[in-house]
Amino acid sequence: MATEEIVLEEEEEGEKERMVTLGSYKGMVRLLRVKAEQEEEEEEEEEELDSFAATAASEEIMLLWGMQQPTLSKPNAFVSQSSLQLKLDVCGHSLSIFQSPSSLSTPGVTGAVMWDSGVILGKFLEHASDSELLLLQGKKVVELGSGCGLVGCIAALLGGQVVLTDLPDRLRLLRKNIEVNLRHEDMRGSAKVMEFIWGDDPDLELTEPPPDVVLGSDVIYSEGAVLDLLSTLRQLCGGETTIFLAGELRNDAVLEYFLECAMKDFVIGRLDQRQWHPDYCSSRVVLYVLVKK
């Protein structure tokens, strides 16, 4: 795991705020709060580590909801879920992402329309690439819960060798969007679609070699899916894999549970909105970078 660290001089109630680089992302991210007295201990009992993770996750949630106040801002600022398609200019191309608004009436089906978190993650990748903070050219990229496929399309336009994955019943719309938007003669990368159910053993094509980058937008949506998602991340990721997860701030309990569980196996940093694409920011969205411990 490639990590560089700067410890800020400000300390509050025994805590130090740390700015670090994680994995292949060269910008600085805010490491989830670290207790100063616990940093210096080389070994912790498992029970103490679990307690620390729970405390750190709870503090992150209080900070996010207090700082960003997501419920006070308008949802879906960058998408219209009632429209049959979303148009977005990215990497010198105009993308047309088809949606299926009628699918929203089906319980549990959310991947057939776009959400702000997907637009924000995709535009962040473009901005980070333009700023030379992230290189996707020639890199193996796996996207989880690809939905309509916007994020994977952008990663391919940035030069990534992208595998977009989702549940079997989501693949038809996903393939359509790939075919429509990635026909350019000057395509820098590639994209293919694969069925993948979290928690199942991944196909060797996904894990051998491990991906350089794993992407996910709005994948932290229910407590029941958290452990399967984390199992998948552990199986997919190698020591040099960088994970980018963008999420809508809807349910504080679900996000807190994810962070608490994830901190046992991953180092987690939060991207300040000043590092996002300047035209695509929202107080209803959070963006994390993760690497395996």
C-alpha positions as a printed Julia matrix, in Angstrom:
293×3 Matrix{Float64}:
   0.0     0.0     0.0
   1.49    3.31   -1.09
   0.8     5.88    1.62
   2.33    9.23    2.42
   1.24   11.15    5.46
   1.15   14.66    6.84
   0.03   15.18   10.44
  -1.68   18.53   10.93
  -0.58   20.42   14.02
  -4.15   21.03   15.16
  -5.29   18.63   17.87
  -8.72   18.5    19.47
  -9.53   16.36   22.5
  -6.56   14.07   21.97
  -7.18   13.56   18.26
  -4.93   14.4    15.35
  -6.28   15.17   11.91
  -4.17   13.56    9.23
  -3.86   14.28    5.55
  -2.54   11.35    3.54
  -2.18   10.05    0.02
  -3.7     6.63   -0.46
  -2.84    4.17   -3.19
  -2.59    5.57   -6.69
  -4.39    8.84   -5.92
  -1.79   11.59   -5.55
  -4.03   14.14   -3.87
  -4.31   14.44   -0.11
  -7.32   12.92    1.64
  -8.55   13.26    5.21
  -7.88   10.05    7.11
 -10.74    9.04    9.36
 -10.08   10.32   12.85
  -7.24    8.61   14.73
  -6.9     8.66   18.5
  -3.46    9.94   19.41
  -3.01    7.56   22.33
  -3.91    4.56   20.15
  -1.56    5.45   17.31
   1.52    4.68   19.37
   0.49    1.17   20.4
   1.97   -1.45   18.08
  -0.59   -4.13   18.9
  -4.22   -3.93   19.92
  -6.55   -6.61   21.15
  -9.26   -7.42   18.61
 -11.96   -6.2    20.99
 -10.17   -2.86   21.41
  -9.79   -2.5    17.62
 -13.5    -3.14   17.15
 -14.29   -0.51   19.77
 -11.98    1.99   18.08
 -13.56    1.32   14.67
 -17.05    1.84   16.1
 -15.99    5.12   17.72
 -14.25    6.39   14.6
 -17.23    5.51   12.39
 -19.65    7.24   14.76
 -17.49   10.38   14.83
 -17.28   10.42   11.04
 -21.08   10.26   10.75
 -21.59   13.08   13.26
 -19.01   15.18   11.44
 -20.53   14.53    8.0
 -24.13   15.22    8.96
 -23.14   18.24   11.07
 -20.8    19.7     8.47
 -22.66   18.96    5.23
 -26.27   18.88    6.51
 -27.36   16.74    3.56
 -31.08   16.87    4.31
 -31.13   20.63    3.73
 -30.03   20.46    0.1
 -31.92   19.36   -2.99
 -31.5    15.72   -4.09
 -30.68   14.81   -7.69
 -29.19   18.18   -8.59
 -27.41   16.76  -11.65
 -29.87   14.15  -12.89
 -33.51   13.89  -13.87
 -34.71   10.41  -12.98
 -37.97   10.93  -14.88
 -36.06   11.38  -18.16
 -35.3     8.5   -20.5
 -31.7     9.65  -20.89
 -29.04   11.79  -19.25
 -26.7    13.86  -21.4
 -23.28   14.77  -20.04
 -20.16   16.24  -21.64
 -17.06   14.32  -20.53
 -13.53   13.99  -21.92
 -14.42   15.87  -25.09
 -17.43   13.63  -25.8
 -21.15   14.05  -25.26
 -22.5    10.99  -23.48
 -26.14    9.9   -23.69
 -26.92    7.57  -20.8
 -30.25    5.8   -21.16
 -32.37    5.27  -18.03
 -35.44    3.21  -17.16
 -37.53    5.44  -14.85
 -40.36    2.89  -14.67
 -38.0     0.5   -12.87
 -38.01    2.74   -9.79
 -41.46    1.35   -8.96
 -39.91   -2.1    -8.49
 -38.77   -2.58   -4.85
 -34.98   -2.76   -4.5
 -34.24   -1.7    -8.08
 -32.28    1.56   -8.1
 -29.61    0.89  -10.72
 -31.81    1.64  -13.73
 -31.59    5.42  -13.21
 -28.72    7.78  -12.47
 -27.97    9.34   -9.09
 -25.88   12.4    -8.24
 -23.17   10.21   -6.7
 -22.47    8.55  -10.07
 -22.22   11.87  -11.91
 -19.97   13.28   -9.19
 -17.67   10.22   -9.17
 -17.4    10.22  -12.96
 -16.61   13.94  -13.15
 -14.15   13.55  -10.26
 -12.25   10.93  -12.27
 -12.08   13.31  -15.22
 -10.94   16.19  -13.01
  -8.35   14.09  -11.16
  -6.98   12.84  -14.49
  -6.79   16.37  -15.92
  -5.04   17.48  -12.71
  -2.57   14.57  -13.03
  -3.58   13.25   -9.62
  -4.88    9.95  -10.99
  -3.76    7.91  -13.98
  -6.24    5.47  -15.51
  -4.53    5.02  -18.88
  -3.79    1.31  -19.32
  -5.01    0.47  -15.82
  -7.32   -2.43  -14.99
 -10.54   -0.99  -13.58
 -13.49   -2.9   -12.09
 -16.75   -1.1   -11.38
 -19.22   -2.6    -8.91
 -22.94   -1.98   -9.23
 -22.46   -0.23  -12.55
 -26.15    0.5   -13.07
 -26.52    2.67  -16.16
 -22.76    2.59  -16.74
 -21.82    6.28  -16.66
 -18.82    5.92  -14.33
 -17.41    2.94  -16.25
 -17.83    4.78  -19.57
 -15.87    7.75  -18.23
 -13.12    5.49  -16.88
 -12.82    3.88  -20.34
 -12.66    7.29  -22.03
  -9.8     8.11  -19.65
  -7.89    5.06  -20.89
  -8.89    2.4   -18.38
  -9.4    -1.26  -19.3
 -12.77   -1.36  -17.6
 -14.98   -4.25  -16.52
 -18.47   -3.05  -15.58
 -20.39   -5.44  -13.32
 -23.92   -5.71  -11.99
 -26.75   -8.15  -11.3
 -28.07  -10.26  -14.21
 -31.29   -8.25  -14.63
 -29.36   -4.96  -14.96
 -27.04   -5.98  -17.79
 -29.25   -5.25  -20.8
 -29.46   -1.51  -20.11
 -25.8    -1.46  -19.14
 -24.7    -3.07  -22.42
 -26.87   -0.66  -24.4
 -25.18    2.34  -22.82
 -21.72    0.92  -23.44
 -22.52    0.26  -27.1
 -24.04    3.7   -27.66
 -21.35    5.76  -25.91
 -18.06    3.97  -26.58
 -17.93    3.74  -30.36
 -15.39    6.52  -30.79
 -12.43    5.95  -33.07
 -10.18    7.77  -30.61
 -11.16    5.56  -27.65
  -8.24    5.45  -25.23
  -9.47    2.48  -23.21
 -11.92   -0.4   -23.4
 -15.06   -1.61  -21.65
 -16.82   -4.94  -21.19
 -19.8    -6.01  -19.12
 -19.87   -8.95  -16.71
 -22.47  -10.4   -14.36
 -21.31  -10.32  -10.75
 -23.22  -10.89   -7.52
 -21.52   -9.54   -4.39
 -20.48  -12.22   -1.97
 -20.03  -14.84   -4.7
 -16.54  -15.92   -5.71
 -15.41  -13.51   -8.42
 -14.43  -14.71  -11.88
 -10.65  -15.04  -12.3
 -10.85  -12.39  -15.0
 -11.7    -9.91  -12.25
  -9.0   -10.96   -9.79
  -6.06  -12.16  -11.91
  -4.32   -9.82  -11.85
  -6.04   -7.73   -9.17
  -7.53   -4.5   -10.49
  -5.54   -1.29  -10.19
  -8.74    0.61   -9.41
 -12.18   -0.4    -8.1
 -15.08    2.03   -8.5
 -18.52    2.15   -6.93
 -21.24    4.78   -6.75
 -24.23    4.48   -4.45
 -23.24    0.94   -3.48
 -23.67    1.51    0.28
 -27.46    1.51    0.36
 -28.63   -1.22    2.77
 -27.25   -2.84    5.9
 -27.95   -6.27    4.47
 -25.6    -5.68    1.53
 -22.68   -4.26    3.53
 -20.98   -7.55    4.43
 -21.32   -8.94    0.9
 -19.86   -5.72   -0.53
 -16.91   -5.84    1.86
 -16.35   -9.54    1.14
 -16.21   -8.68   -2.56
 -13.8    -5.8    -1.99
 -11.48   -8.05    0.02
 -11.53  -10.7    -2.72
 -11.02   -8.27   -5.59
  -8.35   -6.02   -4.16
  -4.63   -6.58   -3.97
  -2.03   -4.55   -2.13
  -1.8    -2.03   -4.97
  -5.55   -1.58   -5.57
  -7.17    1.8    -4.94
 -10.92    1.95   -4.28
 -13.09    5.0    -4.94
 -16.61    4.93   -3.47
 -19.13    7.75   -3.85
 -22.37    7.63   -1.93
 -25.61    9.49   -1.38
 -25.99   10.62    2.24
 -29.41    9.12    2.94
 -29.08    6.69    5.83
 -26.54    7.5     8.52
 -26.9     4.1    10.21
 -26.03    2.16    7.04
 -22.98    4.3     6.27
 -21.78    4.08    9.88
 -22.11    0.28    9.81
 -20.14    0.12    6.55
 -17.33    2.33    7.86
 -17.1     0.42   11.15
 -16.81   -2.91    9.34
 -14.53   -1.61    6.57
 -11.96   -0.1     8.95
 -10.96   -3.58   10.1
  -9.44   -4.36    6.68
  -9.06   -1.02    4.9
  -7.49    2.38    5.45
 -10.13    4.98    4.6
  -9.74    8.6     3.56
 -12.41   11.16    2.71
 -11.96   13.43   -0.3
 -12.58   17.08    0.46
 -15.03   18.63   -2.0
 -12.35   21.08   -3.1
 -10.74   18.11   -4.9
 -13.92   17.21   -6.79
 -14.78   18.66  -10.17
 -15.6    22.29   -9.31
 -18.91   22.19  -11.21
 -20.06   18.9    -9.69
 -20.24   19.11   -5.9
 -23.1    18.31   -3.53
 -23.54   18.29    0.23
 -25.67   15.16   -0.2
 -22.73   13.09   -1.48
 -19.52   11.79    0.11
 -16.47   10.39   -1.68
 -14.03    7.96   -0.02
 -10.71    6.42   -1.02
  -9.84    2.99    0.42
  -6.78    0.75    0.33
  -6.18   -2.62    1.95
  -4.23   -2.63    5.19
